[in-house]
Amino acid sequence: MRIEFESLKEMKEFLAELNGTKAHPGIDAVQTKVTPVTPLIQSESSTVQPSVTPTVQPAVTQQVAPPVQQAPVQQAVPTTTPTYTLDDLARAGMTLMDVGRQADLQQLLTRFGVQALPALPPAQYGAFATALRDLGAQI
């Protein structure tokens, strides 16, 4: 909506008509500085409202832009199962060995039916990684 006035008296008369009241005497003596407002962002989804135009060509402009709302950022959800390499499993196993959990690591290998990590079938890498994580390894 845009309403412009050439004088304070004209604005006062317009508001009096709009509100159904008469203007108060003595207000013409007050000087007012009006600076036009220019919106920084124009929303595409704003609705168009009918404009009210006074009978005299306006000089002062006031524009108000509606607040712009941004959609929340959504995180992508992985849709594939992570894959592990023999090196990934070895690094995770080394972290257990570094904290003195060699016996736990050896029991895990036995549980998977192998004597050493290179003998582990690649199909069991995911389950072995989960078991390493359960022991406290970072993988």
C-alpha positions in Angstrom: 0.0 0.0 0.0 1.4 3.4 -0.8 0.0 6.7 0.4 1.6 10.1 -0.3 0.9 13.6 0.9 2.2 17.0 -0.1 1.7 18.6 3.3 1.0 17.7 6.9 -2.4 19.4 6.7 -3.4 17.2 3.8 -2.3 14.1 5.7 -4.2 15.3 8.8 -7.4 15.8 6.7 -7.0 12.4 5.1 -6.6 10.7 8.5 -9.6 12.6 9.9 -11.8 11.4 7.0 -10.5 7.8 7.4 -11.0 7.7 11.1 -14.3 9.6 11.0 -12.9 12.4 13.3 -12.0 16.0 12.7 -8.4 17.2 12.7 -7.2 19.1 15.9 -6.3 22.7 15.5 -2.7 23.7 16.0 -1.1 20.6 14.6 -0.1 22.5 11.5 2.6 24.2 13.5 4.4 21.0 14.1 7.1 20.2 11.6 7.7 16.6 10.7 10.5 15.2 8.7 9.4 12.1 6.7 12.0 9.9 5.0 10.9 7.5 2.3 11.5 3.8 3.3 12.8 1.5 0.5 12.4 -2.2 1.1 15.6 -4.2 0.9 13.9 -7.5 0.0 10.7 -8.0 -2.0 9.0 -11.3 -1.2 7.6 -13.1 -4.3 4.8 -14.6 -2.2 3.4 -11.3 -0.8 -0.2 -10.7 -1.5 -1.3 -7.6 -3.5 -3.7 -5.4 -1.5 -5.9 -2.7 -3.1 -4.3 0.7 -2.9 -5.9 3.8 -1.4 -5.1 6.9 -3.5 -5.9 10.4 -2.1 -7.4 13.0 -4.4 -4.1 15.1 -4.5 -0.8 13.8 -6.0 1.2 12.5 -3.0 4.8 13.6 -2.2 5.8 11.5 0.8 6.2 7.7 0.3 6.1 5.0 2.9 6.7 1.4 2.0 6.8 -1.6 4.3 8.2 -5.0 3.2 6.8 -8.1 4.8 9.4 -10.2 6.8 11.0 -12.9 4.7 11.0 -16.4 6.2 13.6 -18.9 5.2 13.0 -22.7 5.1 15.0 -24.7 7.6 18.0 -26.5 6.2 17.5 -30.3 6.2 20.3 -32.7 6.7 20.7 -35.5 4.1 20.1 -38.9 5.5 22.5 -41.6 4.2 20.7 -44.2 2.2 23.6 -46.7 1.8 25.4 -48.9 4.2 28.9 -47.7 4.9 31.7 -49.9 3.5 34.9 -50.7 5.3 38.3 -51.7 4.1 40.8 -54.0 5.7 42.8 -50.9 6.5 39.8 -49.3 8.3 39.4 -52.4 10.4 43.2 -52.6 11.1 43.3 -49.0 12.3 40.4 -49.5 14.6 42.0 -52.7 15.9 45.2 -50.8 16.6 43.4 -48.3 18.7 42.2 -51.2 20.9 45.7 -52.6 21.1 47.1 -49.2 22.1 44.9 -49.2 25.2 45.8 -52.7 26.2 42.8 -54.6 24.9 44.7 -57.2 22.8 42.9 -60.1 24.5 39.5 -58.6 23.6 40.6 -58.2 20.0 41.9 -61.8 19.8 38.5 -63.0 21.2 36.7 -61.0 18.6 38.8 -62.6 15.8 38.0 -66.0 17.3 34.3 -65.3 17.4 34.5 -64.5 13.7 36.4 -67.8 13.1 39.7 -66.3 11.9 43.2 -66.3 13.4 44.2 -62.8 11.9 42.4 -59.9 10.4 43.5 -60.5 6.8 41.7 -63.9 6.9 38.3 -62.2 7.6 36.0 -62.4 4.5 35.0 -59.0 3.1 31.4 -59.9 3.5 31.9 -59.8 7.3 33.7 -56.4 7.4 30.5 -54.5 8.4 29.7 -56.9 11.3 33.3 -56.9 12.4 33.3 -53.0 12.4 30.2 -53.0 14.5 31.8 -55.4 17.0 34.9 -53.2 17.1 32.7 -50.2 17.8 31.0 -52.2 20.7 34.5 -52.7 22.2 35.1 -48.9 22.1 37.1 -48.5 18.9 36.6 -45.4 16.7 35.6 -46.5 13.2 
